[in-house]
Amino acid sequence: MTVLTTKPTTVPLAGERRSPLATVRAYVALTKPRIIELLLITTLPVMFLAAHGLPPLWTAVATLVFGTLSAGSANALNCYIDRDIDATMRRTRRRPLAMAEVSPRNALIFGIVLGALSTLGLGLAVNWIAAGLSTAAILFYVFVYSLLLKRRTSQNVVWGGIAGCMPVLIGWSGITGRLDWAPLVLFGVVFFWTPPHTWTLAMRYREDYAAAKVPMLPVVAGERRVVRESIAYTWATVICSLLLWPVAGTTALYPAVAAALGVMCLWEVYRLLGRLNSGKTGVDLRPMRFFHWSNAYLALLFLTVAVDSLL
């Protein structure tokens, strides 16, 4: 069994005063900035694709700014809902609510206000289709994933991951005012990419999720099943990524890079199977290697979408 160690959690004493800067940092942490960065990486390139080149500056900036508020809203509300889980898991014990840096009531209000501002901002500065999709993403993440799926089924990240696919549609509709097959293909890429990406993280922190009673697939199933399903979803990701070539009419650059990135991603996930077959288990499987590579895969794939659009 893997033993995870962390620094001891220090909870502020009652009545202890916090500096304004520390308070701001706590509220920013509620929005989970690292997750937002990944969402923005999928939003901006799609706007290049929709515009067949450089998108209008104001539209792009407004979409990114209010899209950031939208993602921050969903993440803050998720922190409010999962505050009991976060206090239990070693990986999340230092989040603002678990550390009592922000009260649950204030976190809830903060999340709702961010959501309202993002919807209003997208509606007025971009268009109401993008605003509607943004609101749908927040509601889906909060009510379907956080409240309904996360604590009840090992398929939580499969269907809950739909919320993380929405920035692709928001970016496209922000430029065109409609949806089309091209963004739906990229929606599929993010949808199929999410489970193996998340499951390999959960393999590393399996004991954490088990202690919090969150039925992630690595908690309720054996490592062989997790690896096999990760392979299947990775194949689906790569195949779906190549569909953008005929659907969007890209240059030859995109399929060449997408294929190369796909081969590397498949290589890494099959290395997991190889280590499993050689008797490796737990952290010796090195699941975080695939987790980090999958981050790079998605970023580079969408960067290629933007570069190809400029060509």
Rosetta blueprint (number, residue, H / E / L):
1 M L
2 T L
3 V L
4 L L
5 T L
6 T L
7 K L
8 P L
9 T L
10 T L
11 V L
12 P L
13 L L
14 A L
15 G L
16 E L
17 R L
18 R L
19 S L
20 P H
21 L H
22 A H
23 T H
24 V H
25 R H
26 A H
27 Y H
28 V H
29 A H
30 L H
31 T L
32 K L
33 P H
34 R H
35 I H
36 I H
37 E H
38 L H
39 L H
40 L H
41 I H
42 T H
43 T H
44 L H
45 P H
46 V H
47 M H
48 F H
49 L H
50 A H
51 A H
52 H L
53 G L
54 L L
55 P L
56 P L
57 L H
58 W H
59 T H
60 A H
61 V H
62 A H
63 T H
64 L H
65 V H
66 F H
67 G H
68 T H
69 L H
70 S H
71 A H
72 G H
73 S H
74 A H
75 N H
76 A H
77 L H
78 N H
79 C H
80 Y H
81 I H
82 D L
83 R H
84 D H
85 I H
86 D H
87 A H
88 T H
89 M L
90 R H
91 R H
92 T H
93 R L
94 R L
95 R L
96 P L
97 L L
98 A L
99 M L
100 A L
101 E L
102 V L
103 S L
104 P H
105 R H
106 N H
107 A H
108 L H
109 I H
110 F H
111 G H
112 I H
113 V H
114 L H
115 G H
116 A H
117 L H
118 S H
119 T H
120 L H
121 G H
122 L H
123 G H
124 L H
125 A H
126 V L
127 N L
128 W H
129 I H
130 A H
131 A H
132 G H
133 L H
134 S H
135 T H
136 A H
137 A H
138 I H
139 L H
140 F H
141 Y H
142 V H
143 F H
144 V H
145 Y H
146 S H
147 L H
148 L H
149 L H
150 K L
151 R L
152 R L
153 T L
154 S L
155 Q L
156 N H
157 V H
158 V H
159 W H
160 G H
161 G L
162 I H
163 A H
164 G H
165 C H
166 M H
167 P H
168 V H
169 L H
170 I H
171 G H
172 W H
173 S H
174 G H
175 I H
176 T H
177 G L
178 R L
179 L L
180 D L
181 W H
182 A H
183 P H
184 L H
185 V H
186 L H
187 F H
188 G H
189 V H
190 V H
191 F H
192 F H
193 W H
194 T H
195 P H
196 P H
197 H H
198 T H
199 W H
200 T H
201 L H
202 A H
203 M H
204 R H
205 Y L
206 R H
207 E H
208 D H
209 Y H
210 A H
211 A H
212 A L
213 K L
214 V L
215 P L
216 M L
217 L H
218 P H
219 V H
220 V H
221 A L
222 G L
223 E H
224 R H
225 R H
226 V H
227 V H
228 R H
229 E H
230 S H
231 I H
232 A H
233 Y H
234 T H
235 W H
236 A H
237 T H
238 V H
239 I H
240 C H
241 S H
242 L H
243 L L
244 L H
245 W H
246 P H
247 V H
248 A H
249 G L
250 T L
251 T L
252 A L
253 L H
254 Y H
255 P H
256 A H
257 V H
258 A H
259 A H
260 A H
261 L H
262 G H
263 V H
264 M H
265 C H
266 L H
267 W H
268 E H
269 V H
270 Y H
271 R H
272 L H
273 L H
274 G H
275 R H
276 L H
277 N H
278 S L
279 G L
280 K L
281 T L
282 G H
283 V H
284 D H
285 L H
286 R L
287 P H
288 M H
289 R H
290 F H
291 F H
292 H H
293 W H
294 S H
295 N H
296 A H
297 Y H
298 L H
299 A H
300 L H
301 L H
302 F H
303 L H
304 T H
305 V H
306 A H
307 V H
308 D H
309 S H
310 L H
311 L L
